[in-house]
Amino acid sequence: MFEWLKSLGQEGNSLRPIVENFNQMMMDGRHMFDLVTASLLGGAEANVIREDLFKTDQKINKAEQVLRRYLVVHASVHGASEFPTCLVLMSIAKDAERIGDYCKNMFDVAAQHPIDSSSANGQAIMHCKDRVSALLGKMIEAYRSQDAEVAKEHLRECDEIENLCDAKVDGLIVAGGGSDHVASALAFRHLKRIVAHSKNITTSIVMPIDKLDFFDER
């Protein structure tokens, strides 16, 4: 899988434009994430970021549709030898699109109940969202370089953050409390799902097609 995807970035490869298109999808997803977490933690009014957030989401959705059409045509022209690559790109494009969807879910939380960044929950979410933003950057780096070691480091960090989010949600459920606890639990759950889709994208570098999305399955 590593050599497959690495070859796609080379000059003259007919799939190169769609690979670059996917790269833009990932960058747009990170932009959406940074926008919505700023709103969630009270740094920006929801109405201020709404237009940018949803326009970027529409851009991601259109990019995925273009990617699908291109891959269908490409596979039809080039035959069975290109099917594996097309399947990989189709799969990870859906993950990139889902990152945008979870950012929109987080926006719903931000619009209804922004979280005080100075509170204990706010501080915990602030720390986690900084790690996730950096993680999305590493995902893009791993994809661009097709560096297996960067990908494996990214996957290890994904596991750490997913475990952290699970622990935070469990703690908030046990503690009970009001709307701040509910909003915080939802935020951590959405953070975990964004990380999970980021991990799915990176598995394409180090796992065979049948193991995509199953890096941590024993």
LOTORSE-721734 format. One record per atom (N, C-alpha, C): residue number from 0; z, y, x; atom name. Coordinates in steps of 0.2 Angstrom, whole numbers, plus 5000, padded with zeros to 4 digits. Layout:
N
[r NUM [Z Y X] 'CA']
...
REM end
This chain:
218
[r 0 [5000 4994 5004] 'N']
[r 0 [5000 5000 5000] 'CA']
[r 0 [5000 5006 5004] 'C']
[r 1 [5004 5006 5010] 'N']
[r 1 [5004 5012 5014] 'CA']
[r 1 [4997 5014 5017] 'C']
[r 2 [4994 5009 5020] 'N']
[r 2 [4987 5010 5023] 'CA']
[r 2 [4982 5012 5017] 'C']
[r 3 [4983 5009 5011] 'N']
[r 3 [4978 5011 5006] 'CA']
[r 3 [4979 5019 5004] 'C']
[r 4 [4985 5021 5003] 'N']
[r 4 [4986 5028 5001] 'CA']
[r 4 [4985 5033 5007] 'C']
[r 5 [4986 5031 5013] 'N']
[r 5 [4985 5035 5019] 'CA']
[r 5 [4978 5037 5019] 'C']
[r 6 [4974 5032 5018] 'N']
[r 6 [4966 5033 5019] 'CA']
[r 6 [4964 5038 5014] 'C']
[r 7 [4967 5039 5008] 'N']
[r 7 [4965 5043 5003] 'CA']
[r 7 [4964 5050 5005] 'C']
[r 8 [4968 5052 5010] 'N']
[r 8 [4968 5059 5012] 'CA']
[r 8 [4963 5061 5017] 'C']
[r 9 [4959 5056 5020] 'N']
[r 9 [4955 5057 5025] 'CA']
[r 9 [4948 5060 5022] 'C']
[r 10 [4945 5064 5027] 'N']
[r 10 [4939 5067 5025] 'CA']
[r 10 [4934 5062 5023] 'C']
[r 11 [4930 5064 5018] 'N']
[r 11 [4925 5060 5015] 'CA']
[r 11 [4927 5055 5010] 'C']
[r 12 [4933 5054 5009] 'N']
[r 12 [4935 5049 5004] 'CA']
[r 12 [4934 5052 4997] 'C']
[r 13 [4931 5048 4993] 'N']
[r 13 [4929 5051 4986] 'CA']
[r 13 [4935 5052 4982] 'C']
[r 14 [4941 5049 4983] 'N']
[r 14 [4947 5050 4979] 'CA']
[r 14 [4951 5056 4982] 'C']
[r 15 [4949 5059 4987] 'N']
[r 15 [4953 5065 4990] 'CA']
[r 15 [4954 5070 4985] 'C']
[r 16 [4949 5073 4981] 'N']
[r 16 [4951 5078 4977] 'CA']
[r 16 [4956 5077 4972] 'C']
[r 17 [4956 5070 4969] 'N']
[r 17 [4961 5068 4964] 'CA']
[r 17 [4968 5068 4968] 'C']
[r 18 [4968 5066 4974] 'N']
[r 18 [4974 5065 4978] 'CA']
[r 18 [4977 5072 4978] 'C']
[r 19 [4973 5077 4980] 'N']
[r 19 [4976 5084 4981] 'CA']
[r 19 [4978 5087 4974] 'C']
[r 20 [4974 5085 4969] 'N']
[r 20 [4977 5087 4962] 'CA']
[r 20 [4984 5084 4960] 'C']
[r 21 [4985 5078 4962] 'N']
[r 21 [4991 5075 4961] 'CA']
[r 21 [4997 5078 4965] 'C']
[r 22 [4995 5080 4971] 'N']
[r 22 [5000 5084 4975] 'CA']
[r 22 [5002 5091 4972] 'C']
[r 23 [4997 5094 4969] 'N']
[r 23 [4999 5100 4965] 'CA']
[r 23 [5003 5099 4959] 'C']
[r 24 [5002 5093 4956] 'N']
[r 24 [5007 5091 4950] 'CA']
[r 24 [5014 5090 4953] 'C']
[r 25 [5015 5087 4958] 'N']
[r 25 [5022 5087 4961] 'CA']
[r 25 [5025 5094 4963] 'C']
[r 26 [5021 5098 4966] 'N']
[r 26 [5023 5105 4967] 'CA']
[r 26 [5025 5108 4961] 'C']
[r 27 [5021 5108 4956] 'N']
[r 27 [5022 5111 4949] 'CA']
[r 27 [5029 5108 4946] 'C']
[r 28 [5030 5102 4947] 'N']
[r 28 [5036 5099 4944] 'CA']
[r 28 [5042 5101 4948] 'C']
[r 29 [5042 5102 4954] 'N']
[r 29 [5047 5105 4958] 'CA']
[r 29 [5048 5113 4956] 'C']
[r 30 [5043 5116 4954] 'N']
[r 30 [5044 5123 4952] 'CA']
[r 30 [5047 5123 4945] 'C']
[r 31 [5045 5119 4941] 'N']
[r 31 [5049 5118 4934] 'CA']
[r 31 [5056 5117 4935] 'C']
[r 32 [5058 5112 4940] 'N']
[r 32 [5065 5110 4941] 'CA']
[r 32 [5069 5116 4943] 'C']
[r 33 [5066 5120 4948] 'N']
[r 33 [5070 5126 4951] 'CA']
[r 33 [5071 5131 4945] 'C']
[r 34 [5066 5132 4941] 'N']
[r 34 [5066 5137 4936] 'CA']
[r 34 [5072 5135 4931] 'C']
[r 35 [5072 5129 4929] 'N']
[r 35 [5076 5127 4923] 'CA']
[r 35 [5083 5126 4926] 'C']
[r 36 [5084 5124 4932] 'N']
[r 36 [5091 5124 4934] 'CA']
[r 36 [5094 5131 4935] 'C']
[r 37 [5090 5136 4937] 'N']
[r 37 [5093 5142 4937] 'CA']
[r 37 [5095 5145 4931] 'C']
[r 38 [5091 5143 4925] 'N']
[r 38 [5093 5145 4919] 'CA']
[r 38 [5099 5141 4916] 'C']
[r 39 [5100 5135 4918] 'N']
[r 39 [5105 5130 4916] 'CA']
[r 39 [5112 5133 4918] 'C']
[r 40 [5112 5136 4924] 'N']
[r 40 [5118 5138 4928] 'CA']
[r 40 [5119 5145 4927] 'C']
[r 41 [5115 5148 4922] 'N']
[r 41 [5117 5155 4920] 'CA']
[r 41 [5114 5161 4925] 'C']
[r 42 [5109 5158 4930] 'N']
[r 42 [5106 5163 4934] 'CA']
[r 42 [5100 5167 4931] 'C']
[r 43 [5097 5164 4926] 'N']
[r 43 [5092 5167 4922] 'CA']
[r 43 [5092 5166 4915] 'C']
[r 44 [5090 5171 4911] 'N']
[r 44 [5090 5170 4904] 'CA']
[r 44 [5085 5165 4902] 'C']
[r 45 [5086 5160 4897] 'N']
[r 45 [5081 5155 4895] 'CA']
[r 45 [5075 5158 4893] 'C']
[r 46 [5075 5164 4889] 'N']
[r 46 [5069 5167 4886] 'CA']
[r 46 [5065 5170 4892] 'C']
[r 47 [5068 5172 4898] 'N']
[r 47 [5064 5174 4903] 'CA']
[r 47 [5060 5169 4907] 'C']
[r 48 [5062 5163 4907] 'N']
[r 48 [5058 5158 4911] 'CA']
[r 48 [5054 5154 4906] 'C']
[r 49 [5055 5154 4899] 'N']
[r 49 [5052 5150 4895] 'CA']
[r 49 [5044 5150 4896] 'C']
[r 50 [5041 5155 4896] 'N']
[r 50 [5034 5155 4896] 'CA']
[r 50 [5031 5152 4903] 'C']
[r 51 [5034 5154 4908] 'N']
[r 51 [5032 5151 4915] 'CA']
[r 51 [5033 5143 4915] 'C']
[r 52 [5039 5141 4912] 'N']
[r 52 [5041 5134 4912] 'CA']
[r 52 [5036 5130 4908] 'C']
[r 53 [5034 5133 4902] 'N']
[r 53 [5030 5129 4897] 'CA']
[r 53 [5022 5129 4899] 'C']
[r 54 [5020 5135 4902] 'N']
[r 54 [5014 5135 4905] 'CA']
[r 54 [5013 5130 4911] 'C']
[r 55 [5018 5130 4915] 'N']
[r 55 [5017 5125 4921] 'CA']
[r 55 [5017 5118 4918] 'C']
[r 56 [5021 5116 4913] 'N']
[r 56 [5021 5110 4910] 'CA']
[r 56 [5014 5108 4907] 'C']
[r 57 [5011 5113 4904] 'N']
[r 57 [5004 5112 4901] 'CA']
[r 57 [4999 5111 4907] 'C']
[r 58 [5000 5114 4912] 'N']
[r 58 [4996 5113 4918] 'CA']
[r 58 [4997 5106 4921] 'C']
[r 59 [5003 5104 4921] 'N']
[r 59 [5004 5097 4924] 'CA']
[r 59 [5000 5092 4919] 'C']
[r 60 [5001 5093 4912] 'N']
[r 60 [4998 5088 4907] 'CA']
[r 60 [4991 5088 4908] 'C']
[r 61 [4988 5094 4909] 'N']
[r 61 [4980 5094 4909] 'CA']
[r 61 [4978 5091 4916] 'C']
[r 62 [4982 5092 4921] 'N']
[r 62 [4980 5089 4928] 'CA']
[r 62 [4980 5081 4927] 'C']
[r 63 [4985 5079 4923] 'N']
[r 63 [4986 5071 4922] 'CA']
[r 63 [4980 5069 4918] 'C']
[r 64 [4978 5073 4913] 'N']
[r 64 [4972 5071 4909] 'CA']
[r 64 [4965 5070 4913] 'C']
[r 65 [4965 5076 4918] 'N']
[r 65 [4959 5076 4922] 'CA']
[r 65 [4959 5070 4927] 'C']
[r 66 [4965 5068 4930] 'N']
[r 66 [4966 5063 4934] 'CA']
[r 66 [4964 5056 4931] 'C']
[r 67 [4966 5055 4925] 'N']
[r 67 [4964 5049 4921] 'CA']
[r 67 [4957 5048 4920] 'C']
[r 68 [4954 5054 4918] 'N']
[r 68 [4946 5053 4917] 'CA']
[r 68 [4943 5052 4924] 'C']
[r 69 [4945 5055 4929] 'N']
[r 69 [4942 5054 4935] 'CA']
[r 69 [4942 5047 4938] 'C']
[r 70 [4948 5044 4937] 'N']
[r 70 [4950 5037 4939] 'CA']
[r 70 [4945 5032 4935] 'C']
[r 71 [4945 5033 4929] 'N']
[r 71 [4941 5029 4925] 'CA']
[r 71 [4933 5029 4927] 'C']
[r 72 [4931 5035 4928] 'N']
[r 72 [4924 5035 4931] 'CA']
[r 72 [4923 5032 4938] 'C']
[r 73 [4928 5034 4942] 'N']
[r 73 [4928 5031 4949] 'CA']
[r 73 [4928 5024 4949] 'C']
[r 74 [4932 5021 4945] 'N']
[r 74 [4933 5014 4945] 'CA']
[r 74 [4926 5010 4942] 'C']
[r 75 [4923 5014 4937] 'N']
[r 75 [4917 5011 4934] 'CA']
[r 75 [4912 5011 4939] 'C']
[r 76 [4911 5016 4943] 'N']
[r 76 [4906 5017 4948] 'CA']
[r 76 [4907 5013 4954] 'C']
[r 77 [4913 5012 4957] 'N']
[r 77 [4914 5009 4963] 'CA']
[r 77 [4916 5002 4962] 'C']
[r 78 [4918 5000 4956] 'N']
[r 78 [4920 4992 4955] 'CA']
[r 78 [4927 4990 4957] 'C']
[r 79 [4928 4984 4957] 'N']
[r 79 [4934 4981 4957] 'CA']
[r 79 [4938 4982 4963] 'C']
[r 80 [4935 4984 4969] 'N']
[r 80 [4938 4985 4975] 'CA']
[r 80 [4942 4991 4975] 'C']
[r 81 [4941 4996 4970] 'N']
[r 81 [4944 5002 4969] 'CA']
[r 81 [4950 5002 4964] 'C']
[r 82 [4950 4996 4960] 'N']
[r 82 [4955 4996 4955] 'CA']
[r 82 [4962 4997 4957] 'C']
[r 83 [4964 4993 4962] 'N']
[r 83 [4971 4994 4965] 'CA']
[r 83 [4973 5001 4966] 'C']
[r 84 [4969 5005 4970] 'N']
[r 84 [4971 5012 4971] 'CA']
[r 84 [4971 5016 4965] 'C']
[r 85 [4967 5015 4960] 'N']
[r 85 [4967 5018 4954] 'CA']
[r 85 [4973 5017 4950] 'C']
[r 86 [4975 5011 4950] 'N']
[r 86 [4981 5009 4946] 'CA']
[r 86 [4987 5012 4949] 'C']
[r 87 [4987 5013 4956] 'N']
[r 87 [4993 5016 4959] 'CA']
[r 87 [4993 5023 4957] 'C']
[r 88 [4988 5027 4957] 'N']
[r 88 [4987 5034 4956] 'CA']
[r 88 [4989 5035 4948] 'C']
[r 89 [4986 5031 4944] 'N']
[r 89 [4988 5031 4937] 'CA']
[r 89 [4995 5031 4935] 'C']
[r 90 [4998 5026 4939] 'N']
[r 90 [5006 5025 4938] 'CA']
[r 90 [5010 5031 4940] 'C']
[r 91 [5009 5033 4946] 'N']
[r 91 [5013 5038 4949] 'CA']
[r 91 [5011 5045 4946] 'C']
[r 92 [5005 5046 4943] 'N']
[r 92 [5004 5052 4939] 'CA']
[r 92 [5008 5053 4933] 'C']
[r 93 [5009 5047 4930] 'N']
[r 93 [5014 5047 4924] 'CA']
[r 93 [5021 5049 4926] 'C']
[r 94 [5023 5047 4932] 'N']
[r 94 [5030 5049 4934] 'CA']
[r 94 [5030 5056 4935] 'C']
[r 95 [5025 5059 4938] 'N']
[r 95 [5025 5066 4940] 'CA']
[r 95 [5025 5070 4933] 'C']
[r 96 [5022 5068 4928] 'N']
[r 96 [5022 5071 4921] 'CA']
[r 96 [5028 5070 4918] 'C']
[r 97 [5032 5065 4919] 'N']
[r 97 [5038 5064 4916] 'CA']
[r 97 [5044 5068 4919] 'C']
[r 98 [5043 5070 4926] 'N']
[r 98 [5047 5075 4929] 'CA']
[r 98 [5047 5082 4925] 'C']
[r 99 [5041 5084 4923] 'N']
[r 99 [5041 5090 4919] 'CA']
[r 99 [5044 5089 4912] 'C']
[r 100 [5043 5083 4909] 'N']
[r 100 [5046 5082 4903] 'CA']
[r 100 [5054 5083 4903] 'C']
[r 101 [5057 5080 4908] 'N']
[r 101 [5064 5080 4909] 'CA']
[r 101 [5067 5087 4911] 'C']
[r 102 [5062 5091 4914] 'N']
[r 102 [5064 5098 4915] 'CA']
[r 102 [5064 5102 4908] 'C']
[r 103 [5060 5100 4904] 'N']
[r 103 [5060 5103 4897] 'CA']
[r 103 [5066 5101 4893] 'C']
[r 104 [5068 5095 4894] 'N']
[r 104 [5074 5093 4891] 'CA']
[r 104 [5080 5096 4893] 'C']
[r 105 [5080 5098 4900] 'N']
[r 105 [5086 5102 4903] 'CA']
[r 105 [5085 5109 4900] 'C']
[r 106 [5079 5111 4899] 'N']
[r 106 [5079 5118 4896] 'CA']
[r 106 [5082 5118 4889] 'C']
[r 107 [5081 5113 4885] 'N']
[r 107 [5085 5113 4879] 'CA']
[r 107 [5092 5114 4880] 'C']
[r 108 [5095 5111 4885] 'N']
[r 108 [5102 5111 4886] 'CA']
[r 108 [5104 5119 4888] 'C']
[r 109 [5100 5121 4893] 'N']
[r 109 [5101 5128 4895] 'CA']
[r 109 [5100 5133 4890] 'C']
[r 110 [5096 5132 4885] 'N']
[r 110 [5095 5137 4879] 'CA']
[r 110 [5101 5137 4875] 'C']
[r 111 [5103 5131 4873] 'N']
[r 111 [5109 5130 4869] 'CA']
[r 111 [5116 5131 4872] 'C']
[r 112 [5117 5129 4878] 'N']
[r 112 [5123 5130 4881] 'CA']
[r 112 [5123 5130 4889] 'C']
[r 113 [5121 5136 4891] 'N']
[r 113 [5121 5137 4899] 'CA']
[r 113 [5128 5136 4901] 'C']
[r 114 [5128 5133 4907] 'N']
[r 114 [5134 5131 4910] 'CA']
[r 114 [5137 5136 4916] 'C']
[r 115 [5143 5138 4915] 'N']
[r 115 [5146 5143 4920] 'CA']
[r 115 [5146 5140 4927] 'C']
[r 116 [5142 5143 4931] 'N']
[r 116 [5142 5140 4938] 'CA']
[r 116 [5148 5140 4942] 'C']
[r 117 [5153 5144 4940] 'N']
[r 117 [5159 5145 4943] 'CA']
[r 117 [5164 5140 4941] 'C']
[r 118 [5163 5136 4935] 'N']
[r 118 [5167 5131 4933] 'CA']
[r 118 [5167 5125 4937] 'C']
[r 119 [5171 5120 4936] 'N']
[r 119 [5171 5114 4940] 'CA']
[r 119 [5165 5110 4939] 'C']
[r 120 [5163 5110 4932] 'N']
[r 120 [5157 5106 4931] 'CA']
[r 120 [5151 5110 4933] 'C']
[r 121 [5151 5116 4933] 'N']
[r 121 [5145 5120 4936] 'CA']
[r 121 [5144 5119 4943] 'C']
[r 122 [5150 5119 4947] 'N']
[r 122 [5150 5118 4954] 'CA']
[r 122 [5147 5111 4956] 'C']
[r 123 [5149 5106 4952] 'N']
[r 123 [5146 5100 4953] 'CA']
[r 123 [5139 5099 4952] 'C']
[r 124 [5137 5102 4946] 'N']
[r 124 [5129 5102 4945] 'CA']
[r 124 [5126 5106 4950] 'C']
[r 125 [5128 5112 4952] 'N']
[r 125 [5125 5116 4957] 'CA']
[r 125 [5124 5112 4963] 'C']
[r 126 [5129 5108 4966] 'N']
[r 126 [5128 5104 4972] 'CA']
[r 126 [5123 5099 4971] 'C']
[r 127 [5123 5096 4965] 'N']
[r 127 [5118 5090 4963] 'CA']
[r 127 [5111 5093 4963] 'C']
[r 128 [5110 5099 4959] 'N']
[r 128 [5103 5101 4958] 'CA']
[r 128 [5100 5103 4965] 'C']
[r 129 [5105 5106 4970] 'N']
[r 129 [5102 5108 4976] 'CA']
[r 129 [5099 5102 4980] 'C']
[r 130 [5103 5096 4979] 'N']
[r 130 [5101 5090 4983] 'CA']
[r 130 [5095 5087 4979] 'C']
[r 131 [5094 5088 4973] 'N']
[r 131 [5088 5085 4969] 'CA']
[r 131 [5082 5090 4971] 'C']
[r 132 [5083 5096 4972] 'N']
[r 132 [5077 5101 4973] 'CA']
[r 132 [5075 5099 4980] 'C']
[r 133 [5079 5098 4985] 'N']
[r 133 [5077 5096 4992] 'CA']
[r 133 [5074 5089 4992] 'C']
[r 134 [5076 5085 4987] 'N']
[r 134 [5074 5078 4987] 'CA']
[r 134 [5066 5078 4984] 'C']
[r 135 [5065 5083 4979] 'N']
[r 135 [5058 5083 4977] 'CA']
[r 135 [5054 5086 4983] 'C']
[r 136 [5056 5090 4987] 'N']
[r 136 [5053 5092 4993] 'CA']
[r 136 [5051 5087 4997] 'C']
[r 137 [5056 5082 4998] 'N']
[r 137 [5055 5077 5003] 'CA']
[r 137 [5050 5072 5000] 'C']
[r 138 [5050 5071 4993] 'N']
[r 138 [5045 5067 4990] 'CA']
[r 138 [5038 5069 4991] 'C']
[r 139 [5037 5076 4991] 'N']
[r 139 [5030 5079 4992] 'CA']
[r 139 [5028 5078 5000] 'C']
[r 140 [5033 5079 5004] 'N']
[r 140 [5032 5077 5011] 'CA']
[r 140 [5030 5070 5013] 'C']
[r 141 [5034 5065 5009] 'N']
[r 141 [5032 5058 5010] 'CA']
[r 141 [5025 5057 5008] 'C']
[r 142 [5023 5060 5002] 'N']
[r 142 [5017 5058 4999] 'CA']
[r 142 [5011 5061 5004] 'C']
[r 143 [5012 5067 5006] 'N']
[r 143 [5007 5070 5010] 'CA']
[r 143 [5006 5067 5017] 'C']
[r 144 [5012 5065 5020] 'N']
[r 144 [5011 5062 5026] 'CA']
[r 144 [5010 5054 5026] 'C']
[r 145 [5012 5051 5020] 'N']
[r 145 [5012 5044 5019] 'CA']
[r 145 [5016 5041 5025] 'C']
[r 146 [5021 5044 5027] 'N']
[r 146 [5026 5041 5032] 'CA']
[r 146 [5031 5036 5029] 'C']
[r 147 [5031 5030 5030] 'N']
[r 147 [5035 5025 5027] 'CA']
[r 147 [5042 5026 5029] 'C']
[r 148 [5044 5029 5035] 'N']
[r 148 [5051 5030 5036] 'CA']
[r 148 [5054 5036 5032] 'C']
[r 149 [5050 5041 5031] 'N']
[r 149 [5052 5047 5027] 'CA']
[r 149 [5053 5044 5020] 'C']
[r 150 [5048 5040 5017] 'N']
[r 150 [5049 5037 5011] 'CA']
[r 150 [5055 5033 5010] 'C']
[r 151 [5057 5029 5015] 'N']
[r 151 [5063 5025 5014] 'CA']
[r 151 [5069 5029 5014] 'C']
[r 152 [5069 5035 5018] 'N']
[r 152 [5075 5039 5018] 'CA']
[r 152 [5075 5043 5011] 'C']
[r 153 [5070 5045 5009] 'N']
[r 153 [5070 5048 5002] 'CA']
[r 153 [5072 5043 4997] 'C']
[r 154 [5070 5037 4997] 'N']
[r 154 [5073 5032 4992] 'CA']
[r 154 [5080 5030 4993] 'C']
[r 155 [5083 5030 4999] 'N']
[r 155 [5090 5030 5000] 'CA']
[r 155 [5094 5036 4997] 'C']
[r 156 [5091 5042 4998] 'N']
[r 156 [5095 5047 4995] 'CA']
[r 156 [5094 5047 4987] 'C']
[r 157 [5089 5045 4985] 'N']
[r 157 [5088 5044 4977] 'CA']
[r 157 [5094 5040 4975] 'C']
[r 158 [5095 5034 4978] 'N']
[r 158 [5100 5030 4976] 'CA']
[r 158 [5107 5033 4976] 'C']
[r 159 [5108 5037 4981] 'N']
[r 159 [5115 5040 4981] 'CA']
[r 159 [5116 5045 4976] 'C']
[r 160 [5110 5049 4974] 'N']
[r 160 [5111 5054 4969] 'CA']
[r 160 [5111 5051 4962] 'C']
[r 161 [5108 5045 4961] 'N']
[r 161 [5108 5042 4955] 'CA']
[r 161 [5115 5039 4953] 'C']
[r 162 [5118 5037 4959] 'N']
[r 162 [5125 5034 4958] 'CA']
[r 162 [5130 5040 4957] 'C']
[r 163 [5129 5045 4960] 'N']
[r 163 [5133 5051 4959] 'CA']
[r 163 [5132 5054 4952] 'C']
[r 164 [5126 5054 4949] 'N']
[r 164 [5125 5056 4942] 'CA']
[r 164 [5129 5051 4937] 'C']
[r 165 [5128 5045 4938] 'N']
[r 165 [5131 5040 4934] 'CA']
[r 165 [5139 5041 4934] 'C']
[r 166 [5142 5042 4940] 'N']
[r 166 [5149 5043 4940] 'CA']
[r 166 [5151 5049 4937] 'C']
[r 167 [5147 5055 4937] 'N']
[r 167 [5149 5061 4934] 'CA']
[r 167 [5149 5060 4926] 'C']
[r 168 [5144 5057 4924] 'N']
[r 168 [5143 5056 4917] 'CA']
[r 168 [5149 5051 4914] 'C']
[r 169 [5151 5046 4918] 'N']
[r 169 [5156 5042 4916] 'CA']
[r 169 [5163 5046 4916] 'C']
[r 170 [5164 5050 4921] 'N']
[r 170 [5170 5054 4921] 'CA']
[r 170 [5170 5059 4915] 'C']
[r 171 [5165 5062 4913] 'N']
[r 171 [5164 5067 4908] 'CA']
[r 171 [5166 5063 4901] 'C']
[r 172 [5163 5057 4900] 'N']
[r 172 [5164 5053 4894] 'CA']
[r 172 [5172 5052 4893] 'C']
[r 173 [5175 5049 4899] 'N']
[r 173 [5182 5048 4899] 'CA']
[r 173 [5186 5054 4897] 'C']
[r 174 [5184 5059 4901] 'N']
[r 174 [5188 5065 4900] 'CA']
[r 174 [5188 5068 4893] 'C']
[r 175 [5182 5067 4890] 'N']
[r 175 [5181 5070 4883] 'CA']
[r 175 [5180 5078 4884] 'C']
[r 176 [5182 5082 4879] 'N']
[r 176 [5182 5089 4880] 'CA']
[r 176 [5177 5092 4875] 'C']
[r 177 [5175 5098 4876] 'N']
[r 177 [5171 5102 4871] 'CA']
[r 177 [5164 5102 4873] 'C']
[r 178 [5160 5107 4871] 'N']
[r 178 [5153 5108 4872] 'CA']
[r 178 [5151 5108 4879] 'C']
[r 179 [5155 5111 4884] 'N']
[r 179 [5154 5112 4891] 'CA']
[r 179 [5153 5105 4894] 'C']
[r 180 [5158 5100 4892] 'N']
[r 180 [5157 5093 4894] 'CA']
[r 180 [5151 5090 4892] 'C']
[r 181 [5149 5091 4886] 'N']
[r 181 [5143 5088 4883] 'CA']
[r 181 [5137 5090 4887] 'C']
[r 182 [5137 5097 4887] 'N']
[r 182 [5131 5100 4891] 'CA']
[r 182 [5130 5097 4898] 'C']
[r 183 [5136 5097 4901] 'N']
[r 183 [5136 5094 4908] 'CA']
[r 183 [5134 5087 4909] 'C']
[r 184 [5136 5083 4904] 'N']
[r 184 [5135 5076 4904] 'CA']
[r 184 [5127 5075 4903] 'C']
[r 185 [5124 5079 4899] 'N']
[r 185 [5117 5079 4897] 'CA']
[r 185 [5113 5081 4904] 'C']
[r 186 [5116 5086 4907] 'N']
[r 186 [5113 5089 4913] 'CA']
[r 186 [5112 5083 4918] 'C']
[r 187 [5118 5080 4920] 'N']
[r 187 [5118 5075 4925] 'CA']
[r 187 [5113 5069 4923] 'C']
[r 188 [5113 5067 4916] 'N']
[r 188 [5109 5062 4914] 'CA']
[r 188 [5101 5064 4916] 'C']
[r 189 [5099 5070 4914] 'N']
[r 189 [5093 5072 4915] 'CA']
[r 189 [5091 5073 4923] 'C']
[r 190 [5096 5075 4927] 'N']
[r 190 [5095 5075 4934] 'CA']
[r 190 [5094 5068 4937] 'C']
[r 191 [5097 5063 4934] 'N']
[r 191 [5096 5056 4936] 'CA']
[r 191 [5089 5054 4935] 'C']
[r 192 [5087 5055 4929] 'N']
[r 192 [5080 5053 4927] 'CA']
[r 192 [5075 5057 4931] 'C']
[r 193 [5076 5063 4933] 'N']
[r 193 [5071 5066 4937] 'CA']
[r 193 [5071 5063 4944] 'C']
[r 194 [5077 5061 4946] 'N']
[r 194 [5077 5058 4953] 'CA']
[r 194 [5074 5051 4952] 'C']
[r 195 [5075 5047 4947] 'N']
[r 195 [5072 5041 4946] 'CA']
[r 195 [5064 5041 4946] 'C']
[r 196 [5061 5046 4943] 'N']
[r 196 [5054 5047 4943] 'CA']
[r 196 [5051 5049 4950] 'C']
[r 197 [5055 5053 4953] 'N']
[r 197 [5053 5054 4960] 'CA']
[r 197 [5053 5048 4964] 'C']
[r 198 [5058 5044 4963] 'N']
[r 198 [5059 5037 4967] 'CA']
[r 198 [5053 5033 4965] 'C']
[r 199 [5051 5033 4959] 'N']
[r 199 [5045 5029 4957] 'CA']
[r 199 [5039 5031 4961] 'C']
[r 200 [5038 5037 4962] 'N']
[r 200 [5032 5040 4966] 'CA']
[r 200 [5032 5038 4973] 'C']
[r 201 [5038 5038 4976] 'N']
[r 201 [5038 5036 4983] 'CA']
[r 201 [5038 5029 4984] 'C']
[r 202 [5040 5025 4979] 'N']
[r 202 [5039 5017 4980] 'CA']
[r 202 [5032 5016 4982] 'C']
[r 203 [5027 5020 4979] 'N']
[r 203 [5020 5018 4980] 'CA']
[r 203 [5018 5018 4988] 'C']
[r 204 [5022 5021 4992] 'N']
[r 204 [5021 5021 4999] 'CA']
[r 204 [5023 5015 5003] 'C']
[r 205 [5028 5012 5000] 'N']
[r 205 [5032 5006 5003] 'CA']
[r 205 [5032 4999 5000] 'C']
[r 206 [5029 4999 4993] 'N']
[r 206 [5029 4993 4989] 'CA']
[r 206 [5022 4991 4987] 'C']
[r 207 [5021 4985 4986] 'N']
[r 207 [5015 4983 4983] 'CA']
[r 207 [5014 4985 4975] 'C']
[r 208 [5008 4985 4972] 'N']
[r 208 [5007 4987 4966] 'CA']
[r 208 [5012 4984 4961] 'C']
[r 209 [5013 4977 4961] 'N']
[r 209 [5017 4974 4956] 'CA']
[r 209 [5025 4976 4956] 'C']
[r 210 [5027 4979 4962] 'N']
[r 210 [5034 4981 4963] 'CA']
[r 210 [5035 4989 4962] 'C']
[r 211 [5029 4993 4960] 'N']
[r 211 [5030 5000 4959] 'CA']
[r 211 [5036 5000 4953] 'C']
[r 212 [5040 5005 4954] 'N']
[r 212 [5046 5007 4950] 'CA']
[r 212 [5051 5002 4950] 'C']
[r 213 [5051 4997 4955] 'N']
[r 213 [5056 4992 4955] 'CA']
[r 213 [5059 4991 4962] 'C']
[r 214 [5059 4997 4966] 'N']
[r 214 [5062 4997 4973] 'CA']
[r 214 [5069 4994 4973] 'C']
[r 215 [5073 4996 4968] 'N']
[r 215 [5080 4994 4969] 'CA']
[r 215 [5082 4987 4965] 'C']
[r 216 [5077 4984 4962] 'N']
[r 216 [5078 4978 4959] 'CA']
[r 216 [5079 4972 4964] 'C']
[r 217 [5084 4968 4963] 'N']
[r 217 [5085 4962 4967] 'CA']
[r 217 [5081 4956 4964] 'C']
REM end
